Amino acid sequence: MTPVIALLGRPNVGKSTLFNRLTRSRDALVADFPGVTRDRLVGAGRLGERPFWVVDTGGMLGEDPELSGKVSAQALMAAQEADAVILVVDGRGGLTADDRSIANTLRGLGQPVWLAVNKAEHLDTELVRADFFELGLGDPWPISSSHGHGVADLLETVLAGFPDDEPAAAEEADPRPVFAVVGRPNAGKSTLINRLLGEQRLIESPLPGTTRDCVRVPVVLDGRECVLLDTAGLRRKAQVHEAIEKFSVIKTLQAIDQAQVVILMLDGELGVGEQDAHIAGQALQRGRGLVLAVNKSDTLDDAARKALRMEVRRRLPFVEFAPIEFISAKNGRGVKALTKAAFAVQHSALARTPTSELTRLLETIVAANPPPMAAGRRAKLRYAHQGGHAPPTIVIHGTQVDKLPPNYLRYLENSFREALGLVGTPVRIVTKQGENPYAGRVNALTPSQLERKHRARRRGRKLFGD
């Protein structure tokens, strides 16, 4: 089994920086103030040929009474599920009462714990280590997460306690479907993922903006393994003031890029806002499949739901192909239907269609509604083939196709989507203008043609007296 290492400690001691160092990534947000990380982050690392998993946790015993208890509970759960724990302390700040409290808690778990004294660069290592011996967790390891000093030695010691009996697997693309759950703050994204997991894996709070990182959560839905991405709530730019929140927006957009299907959470009590339209536009621009999940719908009657469905279609006409599911993430109502819709959209996004079938459909679509005239000529659409998937891309070859107007391209997109039975995914239409095979070529005249040309010239000279 690949060992799992959990990083614990009080806020702002450098756990996320160490996580990024171990995973050789920038998946964890890093800032110069405490409380950035709240949910658990899981990343893959490798030391030589030794693979391992590393879990970043939120700072325990933080100053925010609203969230510190929940963050600490998540961190302890990560420690209990891990094979080893690295307690990260601040070498420059020295030993604190919170460090003592966390160390006492970890000793009670019975897990192997290593003590990493971070931010020890340019300091006397013996003096830095001296204060932390009293925690009773063995020899403190002075390291620097930002510069990498001592990290490899610490990691090698941690992994030495685990058998290396598995050959390193070749790195392959993750075949599991990836669903990104996005939406405005406090729309119920984390609540939905916890409902799908059947446990309190992510922190839930009525305080908007609780989630800041993009959190990857493996889960089995309808008997299929997949990955859910919990993202930070996106707000209008005018309302984004903190620098860390701007980074969260970037993480959310990256999550949309990574996903095959985007589940846009709409607040049934607030209706459709401008920011919801912006998020849907981002998903459409990136060619991602889309499902609209109207949360908190258990408070709505049939008439209110009908009115809200009409509002969604009116405010989001550019994603009219996306299915709408009314759910309640809190009590689980409609969640199964949402799961089925997400898998249906994922299947449509990855659909492949033979060239012969696409060409037959193209002929039928054009016969029903021929393209308009352009500069006195009508475009001829000859054949079509699939140029890609996620989203399905249809390449149409012909003449004058570069002059097709946008409304006719939309007609082609909608017609192909309907004919192929695609659900919730955009369809991209790419046109390829056929080249004239005789362009730039001059045919050589035969001897008889040359003789006729000369006779015509002589006749002309006689007629006009030249």
C-alpha positions in Angstrom: 0.0 0.0 0.0 1.2 3.5 -0.8 1.8 5.3 2.6 -0.3 8.4 3.5 1.4 11.2 5.3 -0.7 13.9 7.1 0.7 17.4 7.8 -0.7 19.0 11.0 0.1 22.1 13.0 -1.2 25.4 14.1 -2.0 28.1 11.5 0.7 29.8 9.4 3.5 27.4 10.2 4.1 26.5 6.6 2.1 23.3 6.1 0.8 24.3 2.7 4.3 25.3 1.6 5.6 21.9 2.7 2.7 20.2 0.9 3.6 22.0 -2.4 7.2 21.0 -1.9 6.4 17.4 -1.3 3.9 17.2 -4.3 6.0 19.4 -6.5 2.9 21.4 -7.3 1.1 24.6 -6.4 -2.1 23.0 -5.5 -2.3 24.4 -1.9 -2.8 28.2 -1.5 0.0 29.9 0.4 -0.3 33.4 2.0 1.4 35.3 4.8 -1.5 35.2 7.2 -3.2 32.3 9.0 -6.3 30.5 8.2 -5.9 30.0 4.4 -6.3 26.2 4.4 -9.5 24.9 5.9 -10.4 21.7 4.1 -8.1 18.7 3.6 -6.1 18.6 0.4 -4.6 15.3 -1.0 -1.7 15.2 -3.4 0.7 12.6 -4.8 4.4 12.7 -4.2 7.4 10.7 -5.0 10.9 10.3 -3.4 13.0 8.6 -6.0 10.9 5.5 -6.9 8.9 5.6 -3.7 5.4 7.0 -4.2 3.3 8.4 -1.3 0.2 10.4 -0.6 0.4 13.7 1.4 -2.6 15.4 3.1 -2.6 19.1 3.9 -4.8 20.2 6.7 -6.1 23.4 8.1 -4.4 25.2 11.0 -5.6 23.7 14.4 -6.6 25.9 17.3 -7.0 29.0 15.1 -8.3 32.4 16.3 -11.7 32.1 14.5 -14.1 30.5 17.0 -16.7 29.9 14.2 -14.4 27.6 12.3 -11.4 26.5 14.4 -13.3 23.6 16.0 -14.4 22.3 12.6 -10.9 22.7 11.1 -9.3 20.9 14.0 -11.8 18.1 13.7 -10.9 17.7 10.0 -7.2 17.7 10.8 -7.6 15.0 13.5 -9.6 12.9 11.1 -6.8 13.2 8.5 -4.3 12.1 11.2 -6.3 9.1 12.2 -6.7 8.0 8.6 -3.0 8.5 7.7 -0.1 6.1 8.1 2.2 8.8 9.5 1.9 12.3 10.8 4.3 15.2 10.4 3.7 17.9 13.1 4.9 21.2 11.6 6.0 23.9 14.1 7.5 27.4 13.5 11.2 27.5 14.3 11.2 31.3 14.2 8.2 31.8 16.4 9.3 29.2 19.0 7.3 26.8 21.1 3.8 27.9 21.9 1.0 26.6 24.1 -0.9 25.5 21.0 2.0 23.4 19.9 2.0 21.6 23.3 -1.8 21.0 23.0 -1.6 19.6 19.5 1.4 17.4 20.5 -0.6 16.0 23.5 -3.5 15.2 21.2 -1.3 13.4 18.6 0.4 11.3 21.3 -3.1 10.0 22.2 -3.8 8.9 18.7 -1.1 6.2 18.6 0.1 7.2 15.2 3.8 7.6 14.3 4.6 11.3 14.5 7.6 13.2 13.2 8.3 16.8 14.4 9.4 19.2 11.6 10.7 22.6 12.8 10.0 24.8 9.8 11.5 28.2 8.8 14.9 27.1 10.2 17.0 28.5 7.3 19.8 30.8 8.4 19.3 29.9 12.0 21.5 27.9 14.5 19.9 24.4 14.1 20.8 23.3 17.6 19.3 26.3 19.2 16.1 25.9 17.1 15.7 22.3 18.1 16.3 22.8 21.8 12.9 24.3 22.6 10.9 21.5 20.9 12.4 18.5 22.7 9.9 19.0 25.5 7.1 18.0 23.2 8.2 14.4 23.6 8.0 13.5 19.9 11.6 12.5 19.3 14.3 14.4 17.6 13.0 17.6 16.0 13.9 17.9 12.3 14.9 21.5 11.2 13.7 22.1 7.7 12.8 25.0 5.3 9.7 24.3 3.3 10.2 27.3 1.1 13.9 26.5 0.3 13.7 22.7 0.6 16.5 22.4 3.2 16.2 19.1 5.1 12.9 18.1 3.5 14.3 15.1 1.6 16.1 13.8 4.7 12.9 14.1 6.8 10.8 12.4 4.1 13.4 9.6 3.7 13.2 8.9 7.4 9.4 8.9 7.4 9.2 6.5 4.5 11.9 4.2 5.9 9.3 2.7 8.3 7.1 1.4 5.4 7.9 -1.6 3.2 8.9 -0.9 -0.3 7.5 -4.1 -1.8 5.5 -2.6 -4.7 7.0 -1.7 -8.0 6.5 1.9 -9.0 3.5 2.1 -11.3 3.7 3.9 -14.5 2.1 7.3 -14.4 -1.1 7.3 -16.4 -3.9 9.7 -17.0 -6.7 9.4 -14.4 -9.5 7.6 -16.2 -12.1 8.6 -13.6 -14.8 11.1 -14.5 -14.1 14.5 -12.9 -17.1 16.7 -11.8 -16.5 20.3 -10.6 -19.1 21.7 -8.3 -19.1 25.5 -8.7 -21.4 28.4 -7.8 -21.8 31.5 -5.7 -20.7 31.5 -2.1 -23.0 29.7 0.4 -24.9 27.9 -2.4 -24.4 24.5 -0.8 -21.5 23.1 -2.7 -19.7 21.5 0.2 -23.0 20.2 1.6 -23.7 18.5 -1.7 -20.3 16.7 -1.7 -20.7 15.6 1.9 -24.2 14.3 1.0 -22.7 12.3 -1.9 -19.9 11.0 0.3 -22.2 10.1 3.2 -19.8 11.8 5.7 -18.7 15.2 6.9 -15.6 15.3 4.6 -15.8 19.1 3.9 -16.5 21.9 6.3 -20.0 23.3 6.2 -20.8 26.8 7.5 -23.4 29.4 6.9 -20.5 31.9 6.6 -20.0 32.6 2.9 -16.5 31.9 1.6 -15.7 29.0 3.9 -14.1 26.9 1.1 -11.0 28.6 -0.4 -9.0 25.8 -2.0 -10.0 23.5 -4.8 -10.5 20.2 -3.0 -10.3 16.9 -4.9 -12.5 14.2 -3.3 -12.6 10.6 -4.8 -16.1 9.1 -4.5 -18.1 6.1 -5.8 -21.4 7.2 -7.4 -23.8 4.6 -8.9 -21.1 2.0 -8.7 -18.6 4.1 -10.6 -15.4 5.7 -9.3 -15.2 9.5 -10.0 -13.6 12.6 -8.6 -15.5 15.6 -7.2 -13.9 19.1 -7.1 -15.2 21.3 -4.4 -14.4 24.9 -5.3 -14.5 28.4 -3.7 -17.6 30.4 -4.3 -17.2 32.9 -7.1 -18.3 36.5 -6.5 -18.3 39.6 -8.7 -14.9 41.2 -9.1 -16.1 44.3 -7.3 -16.8 42.2 -4.2 -13.4 40.4 -4.2 -11.1 42.4 -2.0 -8.7 40.0 -0.3 -5.8 38.7 -2.3 -6.4 35.2 -1.1 -9.9 35.3 -2.5 -8.5 36.3 -5.9 -6.3 33.2 -5.8 -9.4 31.2 -5.0 -11.1 32.4 -8.1 -8.1 31.3 -10.1 -8.3 27.8 -8.5 -12.0 27.6 -9.4 -11.4 28.4 -13.0 -8.6 25.8 -13.0 -11.1 23.3 -11.6 -13.4 24.0 -14.5 -10.5 23.3 -16.9 -9.8 20.0 -15.2 -13.4 18.8 -15.1 -15.4 17.0 -17.8 -18.7 18.2 -16.3 -19.4 21.3 -14.3 -22.3 21.2 -11.8 -23.4 24.8 -11.3 -25.2 25.2 -7.9 -27.9 27.8 -8.0 -29.5 29.0 -4.8 -33.2 28.3 -5.1 -34.0 31.0 -2.5 -32.0 33.8 -4.3 -32.8 32.9 -7.9 -30.4 33.3 -10.8 -27.8 36.1 -10.4 -25.4 37.8 -12.6 -22.5 35.8 -11.2 -24.3 32.5 -12.0 -24.5 33.6 -15.6 -20.8 34.5 -15.5 -19.9 31.0 -14.2 -22.0 29.3 -16.8 -20.4 31.4 -19.4 -16.9 30.3 -18.2 -17.9 26.7 -18.4 -19.3 27.2 -21.9 -16.3 29.1 -23.1 -14.1 26.2 -21.9 -16.3 23.7 -23.6 -17.3 21.8 -20.5 -20.5 19.8 -20.0 -23.0 21.6 -17.7 -25.7 20.6 -15.2 -27.7 23.2 -13.4 -28.5 22.1 -9.8 -31.1 24.3 -8.1 -30.4 23.8 -4.4 -32.6 24.5 -1.4 -35.6 23.6 -3.5 -37.3 21.8 -0.6 -38.7 25.2 0.4 -40.4 25.7 -2.9 -43.8 24.6 -4.0 -44.7 23.4 -7.6 -45.7 26.9 -8.8 -42.4 28.4 -7.5 -40.4 25.7 -9.1 -42.1 26.2 -12.4 -41.5 30.0 -12.2 -37.8 29.4 -11.2 -37.3 27.0 -14.1 -38.6 29.7 -16.5 -36.3 32.3 -14.8 -33.3 30.0 -15.3 -34.0 29.5 -19.0 -34.6 33.3 -19.4 -31.5 34.4 -17.6 -29.3 31.6 -19.0 -30.5 31.2 -22.6 -27.0 30.4 -23.9 -26.9 27.2 -22.0 -30.5 26.0 -22.8 -29.0 22.6 -23.6 -28.0 22.0 -19.9 -30.4 19.9 -17.8 -32.0 21.4 -14.7 -32.3 19.4 -11.5 -34.0 20.6 -8.4 -32.3 19.3 -5.3 -31.8 19.7 -1.6 -28.2 19.0 -0.6 -29.2 19.1 3.1 -31.8 16.3 3.0 -30.7 14.5 -0.2 -33.8 15.2 -2.2 -33.1 15.0 -6.0 -29.4 14.1 -5.5 -29.7 10.7 -7.3 -31.3 12.4 -10.3 -28.5 14.9 -10.3 -25.9 12.1 -10.3 -27.6 10.4 -13.2 -27.7 13.7 -15.1 -24.0 14.3 -14.5 -23.0 10.9 -15.9 -25.3 11.4 -18.9 -23.6 14.7 -19.7 -20.2 13.1 -19.2 -21.1 10.4 -21.6 -22.4 12.9 -24.2 -19.2 15.0 -23.8 -17.0 12.0 -24.7 -19.3 10.6 -27.5 -17.7 9.6 -30.8 -19.6 9.4 -34.1 -18.4 7.9 -37.4 -17.8 10.2 -40.3 -20.4 8.5 -42.5 -23.1 9.1 -39.9 -22.1 12.8 -39.4 -22.1 13.3 -43.2 -25.6 11.8 -43.5 -26.9 14.0 -40.7 -25.3 17.0 -42.4 -27.1 16.3 -45.6 -30.4 16.0 -43.8 -29.8 19.2 -41.7 -28.9 21.3 -44.8 -31.8 19.9 -46.8 -34.2 21.1 -44.1 -32.7 24.6 -43.9 -30.2 25.5 -46.7 -27.5 28.1 -45.8 -28.2 31.7 -46.9 -26.7 33.3 -49.9 -23.5 35.3 -49.4 -22.2 37.6 -52.2 -24.5 36.0 -54.7 -23.3 32.5 -53.9 -24.5 29.8 -51.6 -22.2 27.7 -49.4 -21.9 24.0 -50.2 -21.4 21.8 -47.2 -19.9 18.6 -48.6 -19.0 16.3 -45.6 -18.4 16.3 -41.9 -16.2 14.4 -39.4 -15.5 14.5 -35.7 -12.4 16.6 -34.8 -12.4 15.9 -31.0 -14.5 15.4 -27.9 -15.1 17.1 -24.5 -16.7 19.0 -26.1 -17.7 17.2 -29.3 -16.2 19.0 -32.2 -17.6 18.6 -35.7 -15.5 19.7 -38.7 -17.5 20.6 -41.8 -15.7 20.8 -45.2 -17.1 22.6 -48.2 -16.9 25.8 -50.3 -17.9 29.3 -49.1 -18.2 27.8 -45.6 -16.1 30.6 -44.2 -18.9 33.0 -45.0 -21.6 31.1 -43.0 -23.3 33.6 -40.6 -23.2 32.9 -36.8 -26.9 32.2 -36.6 -26.6 29.4 -39.2 -23.6 27.9 -37.2 -25.9 27.9 -34.1 -28.5 26.1 -36.2 -26.0 23.5 -37.1 -24.8 23.1 -33.5 -28.3 22.7 -32.1 -29.3 20.4 -35.0 -26.4 18.1 -34.5 -26.9 18.0 -30.7 -30.5 17.0 -31.1 -29.9 14.5 -33.9 -27.1 12.8 -31.9 -29.0 12.8 -28.6 -26.3 14.8 -26.8 -27.2 16.1 -23.3 -25.8 19.0 -21.5 -22.7 19.5 -23.6 -21.8 22.3 -26.1 -21.0 21.3 -29.6 -18.3 23.1 -31.5 -18.6 23.6 -35.3 -15.4 24.1 -37.2 -15.5 24.9 -40.9 -12.8 24.0 -43.4 -12.8 25.9 -46.7 -12.0 23.6 -49.6 -9.1 24.7 -51.7 -9.4 25.2 -55.5 -7.2 22.5 -57.1 -6.7 24.7 -60.2 -5.7 27.9 -58.3 -2.4 29.3 -59.7 -2.3 26.7 -62.5 -2.2 27.6 -66.2 -2.9 24.8 -68.7 -0.5 24.4 -71.6 -2.2 24.9 -75.0 -2.1 22.0 -77.5 -0.8 22.6 -81.0 -4.3 22.8 -82.5 -5.3 25.3 -79.9 -2.2 27.4 -80.6 -3.1 27.3 -84.4 -6.7 28.5 -83.7 -5.3 31.3 -81.5 -3.0 32.5 -84.2 -5.7 32.3 -86.9 -8.0 34.5 -84.7 -5.2 37.1 -84.3 -4.6 37.2 -88.1 -8.3 37.5 -88.8 -8.5 40.4 -86.3 -5.6 42.2 -88.0 -7.3 42.0 -91.4 -10.6 43.3 -90.1 -9.2 46.3 -88.3 -6.5 47.0 -90.7 -3.6 46.4 -88.4 
